[in-house]
Amino acid sequence: MRRAAALAAPAVLAAAILAGGCGGIIAPDLFIVYRTGPGPGAHLTLLVNEEGAARCNGVEAPKLSDSQLVQARTIQEALHDPASRGLSLPPAPGSVTSYYLRTEAGTVRFSDNSPGQPAVLRRLALFVLQAARQVCHLPE
């Protein structure tokens, strides 16, 4: 009887590990970006994770396409240094849209017309605009 229990123990342990692991892994977030501005669809909270899952204003959205996920990962990598420094660029007069981005590395704040923007901020703004339309289905 002890031998049967000893032989069954590894199988029970393996089954418990497999059962506990199913669906329990959550991919880390790449970033969350808050966009504000006037007009319909301008207010957006976009959360993107490592596997391409997206949440738009707290609601689960369709997964990003492969090319969108590559863009998101590239943007996140390029924002590592600015975010770790807490880059905050003030808006110029006439600003319409503001962005606040949070990554594991830190935060970035800027507006659509902030002077001295690194190119990655313009790529982020375009990514958010396209995701708002194509993934979140927000009005233009």
C-alpha positions as a printed NumPy array, in Angstrom:
array([[  0.   ,   0.   ,   0.   ],
       [  2.849,   2.374,   0.872],
       [  4.461,   1.603,  -2.45 ],
       [  1.25 ,   2.448,  -4.339],
       [  0.965,   5.726,  -2.431],
       [  4.616,   6.52 ,  -3.151],
       [  4.074,   5.883,  -6.861],
       [  0.877,   7.927,  -6.94 ],
       [  2.338,  10.936,  -5.124],
       [  4.361,  12.275,  -8.102],
       [  1.342,  11.919, -10.386],
       [ -0.876,  13.81 ,  -7.934],
       [  1.758,  16.521,  -7.566],
       [  2.13 ,  16.862, -11.345],
       [ -1.641,  17.092, -11.776],
       [ -1.865,  19.776,  -9.09 ],
       [  0.903,  21.807, -10.729],
       [ -0.749,  21.574, -14.148],
       [ -4.195,  22.445, -12.791],
       [ -2.837,  25.395, -10.836],
       [ -0.916,  26.742, -13.823],
       [ -3.781,  26.781, -16.309],
       [ -4.913,  30.322, -16.938],
       [ -2.995,  31.651, -13.95 ],
       [ -0.22 ,  33.426, -15.833],
       [ -0.813,  37.087, -16.537],
       [  1.432,  38.83 , -19.043],
       [  3.165,  41.979, -17.77 ],
       [  2.005,  45.365, -18.987],
       [  4.048,  47.221, -21.577],
       [  2.507,  50.569, -20.698],
       [ -0.611,  52.483, -19.835],
       [ -1.253,  55.811, -21.491],
       [ -3.857,  58.406, -20.582],
       [ -4.876,  60.757, -23.383],
       [ -7.027,  63.82 , -22.731],
       [ -8.425,  66.477, -24.997],
       [-11.658,  67.957, -26.314],
       [-14.14 ,  66.171, -28.513],
       [-15.684,  62.728, -28.679],
       [-13.245,  59.894, -28.152],
       [-10.401,  62.166, -27.02 ],
       [-10.363,  60.824, -23.455],
       [ -8.705,  57.433, -23.509],
       [ -6.974,  55.165, -21.052],
       [ -5.127,  52.544, -23.079],
       [ -3.443,  49.61 , -21.338],
       [ -1.299,  47.288, -23.461],
       [  0.304,  44.107, -22.168],
       [  3.207,  41.988, -23.403],
       [  0.921,  39.55 , -25.237],
       [ -0.996,  42.25 , -27.114],
       [ -4.066,  42.327, -24.902],
       [ -5.54 ,  45.804, -24.672],
       [ -7.988,  47.587, -22.406],
       [ -9.668,  50.777, -23.56 ],
       [-11.11 ,  52.945, -20.797],
       [-11.172,  49.894, -18.535],
       [-12.948,  47.637, -21.028],
       [-11.281,  44.615, -22.603],
       [-10.646,  45.249, -26.297],
       [ -9.644,  42.967, -29.154],
       [ -5.98 ,  41.944, -29.157],
       [ -3.53 ,  44.094, -31.039],
       [ -2.394,  42.863, -34.422],
       [  1.137,  41.485, -34.634],
       [  2.385,  44.706, -36.242],
       [  0.682,  46.835, -33.563],
       [  2.257,  44.705, -30.833],
       [  5.698,  45.134, -32.418],
       [  5.093,  48.897, -32.522],
       [  4.024,  48.924, -28.864],
       [  7.108,  46.962, -27.781],
       [  9.405,  49.219, -29.821],
       [  7.822,  52.325, -28.288],
       [  8.116,  50.896, -24.771],
       [ 11.807,  50.114, -25.28 ],
       [ 12.514,  53.564, -26.735],
       [ 10.719,  55.205, -23.794],
       [ 12.802,  53.45 , -21.151],
       [ 15.317,  56.285, -20.69 ],
       [ 12.828,  59.205, -20.89 ],
       [ 10.466,  57.399, -18.491],
       [ 13.233,  56.554, -16.028],
       [ 14.091,  60.279, -15.942],
       [ 10.407,  61.211, -15.479],
       [ 10.373,  63.32 , -18.654],
       [  7.723,  66.034, -18.463],
       [  7.384,  68.466, -21.369],
       [  5.058,  71.459, -20.981],
       [  2.549,  72.217, -23.725],
       [  3.038,  75.124, -26.102],
       [  0.198,  77.6  , -26.584],
       [ -2.645,  76.061, -28.573],
       [ -2.142,  72.541, -27.279],
       [ -5.114,  70.24 , -27.844],
       [ -4.149,  66.795, -26.591],
       [ -2.162,  65.75 , -23.518],
       [ -0.564,  62.398, -22.74 ],
       [  0.587,  60.748, -19.539],
       [  2.375,  57.44 , -19.931],
       [  3.409,  54.994, -17.241],
       [  5.777,  52.074, -17.783],
       [  7.761,  49.87 , -15.466],
       [ 10.664,  52.313, -15.955],
       [  8.729,  55.445, -14.916],
       [  6.489,  58.127, -16.399],
       [  6.367,  60.582, -19.278],
       [  4.095,  63.628, -19.69 ],
       [  3.764,  65.651, -22.866],
       [  1.279,  67.398, -25.124],
       [  0.703,  67.239, -28.851],
       [  2.755,  70.371, -29.407],
       [  5.318,  70.196, -26.594],
       [  8.596,  71.67 , -27.823],
       [ 11.625,  69.393, -27.801],
       [  9.746,  66.111, -28.118],
       [ 11.867,  63.085, -28.921],
       [ 10.611,  61.263, -32.017],
       [  9.32 ,  58.366, -29.898],
       [  6.641,  60.64 , -28.397],
       [  5.256,  61.38 , -31.847],
       [  5.27 ,  57.635, -32.595],
       [  3.43 ,  57.036, -29.318],
       [  0.809,  59.682, -30.146],
       [  0.251,  58.08 , -33.564],
       [  0.067,  54.597, -32.015],
       [ -2.545,  55.805, -29.505],
       [ -4.561,  57.513, -32.263],
       [ -4.556,  54.374, -34.412],
       [ -5.355,  52.084, -31.466],
       [ -8.211,  54.386, -30.426],
       [ -9.773,  53.988, -33.855],
       [ -8.88 ,  50.409, -34.795],
       [ -8.82 ,  48.603, -31.438],
       [-10.975,  50.713, -29.13 ],
       [-13.402,  51.789, -31.87 ],
       [-13.671,  55.305, -30.474],
       [-15.216,  58.068, -32.599],
       [-12.846,  60.323, -34.49 ]])
